[in-house]
């Protein structure tokens, strides 16, 4: 113990002499590994690796201006340098930790990538460099990282994305390039040296392939504005999930580049999920997803949330025959769009719109399992409209100002979740709700005008969010008795 105290005193003196520099080594007892001072080193479980191996080194939030490369243990597999003041990542990282698999240096001041560093890290699987000052990328910067699966370059200053960057990574799984200044996507093999003005002039010939269905490419919140129709999507850049949200210049009107961009990706890729949120779209025209050269036949999930869509023209989505999930929430719809031809649709979100009536259920496919109509103005919604949806399991009607809701078992008998919070329902509505939905597992009646629950209501129901109900002072249901601030068993 005295020896350890002497060591700590000595290290403290070294630290005070070197100010913020990490030039010290902490020898942790007899474990046989070293850890840079002011860093946190985690050991693996003995069943995974020898206790002498340093698998994870965390030096985040220490105000570092340089990486303590010479103090890294060669067994280091994960290095976290987030939230410091680093301007670059030196190649000496690879010399000290040649087996590195995870490198994170987000929230620093890094302006460029060191190609030589990544050439020496062939085992790198995950690279996170978000919230830095990267302005340019070369397609060859990461070409040696053949095992790289996750790359996060979000929140930088990139203006051009060389798709060869991803095309050189054969097993990439997730690429996040959101919140940059991207105006175009380009293949450097298509450009002349030093030129970016004709970035999409000479498309290479490539063969399409279907990648892992979970491959994700996030290009949201950029400045994408133009796509040359001759551009071919590089093979390894084909995503299953493509997020184009928050690119205000993309649209279907005027010179909007949304359809050309979709055309270019669908020519070579089998998209599974597409996100087009916050594009300022005012309507979905009949040709939105149609066209001889627009092939989205594999699309299963589509999000158009948080636009300004007031009209969905008939047939706008009919070509998406495999669509199973559709999000139209947070728009300006005043009527239920005609989606009856989407026979595979199972999940539909129409919440946060301007809907006032729902009287024609045939406008929606009969096999819906999840339907959200919350935060509209469906004051007079009649539960008979739900008779059509025999497979419906979850129904959200929150915040509609409903004053009357008296369903029958024929209408909602299959529900396991019913959300009715934020309405004007009273005690007399409860018996009918419970009798009509014997399979309920989750029920939300918060923020209604219910002051007491009748004692004779039974059933296997778990009540959610009652604690905020105005005036609620007693609940007895199934095996529970509820009183303000407490749950009590009841038999």
Secondary structure, DSSP 8 states (H G I E B T S, - for coil): -HHHHHHHHHHHHHHHHHTT----EEE-TTS--EEETT-EEEE--TTTS-TT-EEEEE-TTS--SS--GGGS-TT--EEE--SS--S---THHHHH-TT--EEE--SS---S--HHHHHT-TT--EEE--SS------TTTTTT-TT--EEE--SS---EEETHHHHT-TT--EEE--SS---EEE-GGGS-TT--TTTTSS----------TT-EEE--SS------TT----GGG--SEEE-TT-TT--SSTT--HHHHHHHHHTT---SEEE--SS---EE-TTTT--TT---TT--EEE--SS---EE-TTSSTT-TT--EEE--SS--SS----TT-TT--EEE--SS-------GGGS-TT-SEEE--SS--TT--GGGGGG-TT--EEE--SS--------HHHHTT-SEEE--SS---GGGHHHHHHH-TT-SEEE-TTSS-----TT--SS-EEESGGG-TT---EEETTEEEETTEEEE--
